[in-house]
Amino acid sequence: GNFGADLLGKGFEKSSVTRGSHPPWLVPSAGKDLGLKVSNSLTGEKEVFRPLNGNKVIWYTCGPTVYDVSHMGHARAYLTFDILRRIMKDYLGFDVKYQINITDIDDKIILRSRQNKLFDDFSKEVAKMKPDELKKAADAAMDLALKKLEKKVPEEPAADASTKDRAEFETLKQEHQLKLGQHKEVSERVAKALASGNTEDVLAAGREAFMAKLDKERGHTVTDHSIFDGHARRYEDEYFEDMDALGVLRPDVVTRITSYMDGRVQKYIEKLEELGVAYASAGSVYFDIDAFQKMGYHYRKLVPAMCATAKEMEEGEGALAAEDAEKRNPNDFALWKKSKPGEPAWESKWGPGRPGWHIECSVMATDINGEYLDIHAGGEDLKFPHHDNEMAQSEAYLQRSQWVNYFWHAGHLHIEGLKMSKSLKNFITIRQALEVHTARQLRLMFLMQAWDKGMNYSDQAIDMAKAEERKMKHFLGSLDFWSRHPHGQKPPGELEKKIEASTAACKDAVHAAILDNFSTPKVIESLSKLVSECKVALDALPEASLEPIAAAAKLVEGTLGMLGIDGLRSSPAGDKAAWAAALDAFADLRQEVRELAQKKAEAKEVLAAVDKACPAVAAAKKSGLNELADAFEAFQNDLRALEKQNAAPGELLKRCDAVRNVDFVRLGVRLEDRGNDGYLWMFDDRKAMEAEQKEAEERAKEAARQKVRNKLDQKQKELKAAERAAVEPSALFKSAGYAGLYSDFDADGVPTKLASGEEVSAKKKKDLVKELGKQQKEYEKLQKQAGPSGIEAHLAKMRAEAAEMEKQLAS
């Protein structure tokens, strides 16, 4: 009953709150309340956010374990928290201190760096091996990998198991099937490489399996610290490069656990031992959960289930957990791990060892931030055991009922329904993602899905983000265009009032969405709606007034910029005014030529228009816009040549289309025809436009292919029916479809005896006569269709048509 007595009424409300099965939560009351409500994993509900000290926010996020390349699952957490951090800082005006840690000592790092070293050494040995020796080594490695997989077949839970356990079993079963399939593919690749005799291919195909076997046999021989350290540094550098590429702001503070191995980690654990919540056992030190709870603390604040699944417990201890661990309670977790041969080690009073996974965050976060954290954030998969264990250690160390006031967890990233993870090999690295999409498109995709729920990484999700991006860019580009051209030719009226009202409503909707658990999907939706409403006004130009549209654009651009979406207005290199003048003249000439071609004007009118544009070409050259001037001049020369050849108007229009689809795109300009209202152009990214064109071509090709597929489908059905109908009625019951059923027939070909010699019954005979009559009708109909060339020629023609379609699809 004493829980929270140390803090209640001291920066917290006088009484705690209890929600669902979570233990009591102490409600911060001292800092600034801006009306923000955020999903807090400590209560499982949305809670009003208040820091403990005025406007200052202390925020710690679990950083990466730098053992391999960063994938989109990592981006899910760090890009998500970058968005939330920007909102907290730049929209809500909190003074945020943001820390992340780098886990650079960990079972995964030890394993991976050790395996890489052993694999490199093995690759040199392979060069001297005979083919049969290499085959033996490869078979043994693949065999070990399969045995390991077979050992891990998920066990079906008991009939009375909880829904959580059943659901976990289903997921594990699915994941295990995926891994078995992947193993089969790898085995086939290895076998193929062995058959080809290419050593490098064998090593590449079986790399993971070779590494696991080598580690089992020789892992203990790797003792050089620099191997582990060099590995971690390499991937830490790559991680920060990836974050920069995604536009994630650098943290205010970065800490590495290796820097704390100067005795600070050991001292922290010694204090836990002195406080009676830790005990040494066989060279390792464990956290004593029972002792901790007896002191009145709550364990497992985030996942308060009665018991952890074995898989969760195993993940908490890491891949290199001691098998002979002597724990007082199986749920006790390692604070200090005795180092085995082949693992890095630091001195301590318990002998050479290294820190447990959870202790790292506790040591670094308390060292930098002191007594408490306003916010602790991380991926959803870290809730238990990592975050629950981290809280237990820190609360015991600080002798404080509540160390973290708000726990924020980003939802999982799913690919085709399964959680993205290294072990499932279904991960897309951040670098791979950035080869196909821009950082802005990925950020928009994140903004369009809830930050704290599972998120789908799919073609559909990215296509929706791209569509929004195009819409925003188009809106801002159109506004730029009209601000240089006539507008506001009529006094403002209802339309302008409507845009002003929509902008005010959008601003309120954005504010409400942000305060409601950072609902960025609603923010994007509101901005998108405003842009759609502005389109009506843009279509009413040049009569409409631009001021209200410009005010709407300022809100759209400002809000997106605050969320890290910028660069939506493309700009050319060089003098923008000179570009605008030259592009206007270029587009004017094209527009005039199109109108002249459509009314089949005389050649001299076209040539006069071409000559009229010469000063604009000269001005572009003078401004140093050589690429633009060259394209402009080439267009003029082509028009002159076409007129000289007396080309049809269609040829002129074709050349005008090439200006829009090729010349302008190469210059980084999107040109759009507005029917009778002339044209509109805007600067855009050349690569993005070319990718769009390519996608459109692919879609058109796919649509054409689908058309052929549908026709082929129809043709095959018709052919099948025609082949059935082509059987002469008298031979119907002797044909392949009735093979071996009958032994005797009457003059019309109707069966009289079954194959067994038994007479065909009167009822059956009646059915057969009916069937024969039907065949007669179909046969006569086919004869009619076939005409004088006959049935066989008709079928041959149909087969040839089907074959031609198949050929089209194959090409």
Protein Blocks (a to p, Z undefined) as FASTA:
>chain_A
ZZoklmgophpafbdcdehjbccddddfkbccehiacddfknopacddddfbhjaccddd
dddddfbccdfklmmmmmmmmmmmmmmmmmnopacdddddddfbdfklmmmmmmmmmmmm
mmmmmmmpcfklmmmmmmmmmmmmmmmmmmmpccdddfkbcfklmmmmmmmmmmmmmmmm
mmmmmmmmmmmmmmnopaklmmmmmmmmmmmmmmmmmmmmpmbfklmmmmmmmmmmmmmm
mmmmnopacdfbdcdfklmmnopmmmmmmmmmmnopacceehiacddfklmmmnopaehj
llmcfbdcfklmmmmnojkbcfklccfbfkbccfbdcddehiacdddfkbpcdddfklmm
mmmmmmmnombcfbdcddfklmpmklmmmmmmmmmmnopablbfbdcddddddeehiacd
fklopaccfklmmmmpcfklmmmmmmmpcfkbccdddfklmmmmmmmmmmmmmmmmmmmm
mmmpcehkbccdfklmmmmmmmmmmmmmmmmmmmnopiaklmmmmmmmmmmmmmmmmmmp
ckbcfklmmmmmmmmmmmmmmnopahklccdedjfklmmmmmmmmmmmmmmmmmmmmnop
afklmmmmmmmmmmmmmmmmmnopamlmmmmmmmmmmmmmmmmnopafklmmmmmmmmmm
mmmmmnopacddehjnopadddddfklmmmmmmmmmmmmmmmmmmmmmmmmmmmmmmmmm
mmmmmpcfklmmmmmklgokambdcfkopafbdfkopacdfklmmmmmmmmmmmmmmmmm
mmmmnomnojklmmmmmmmmmmmmmmmmmZZ
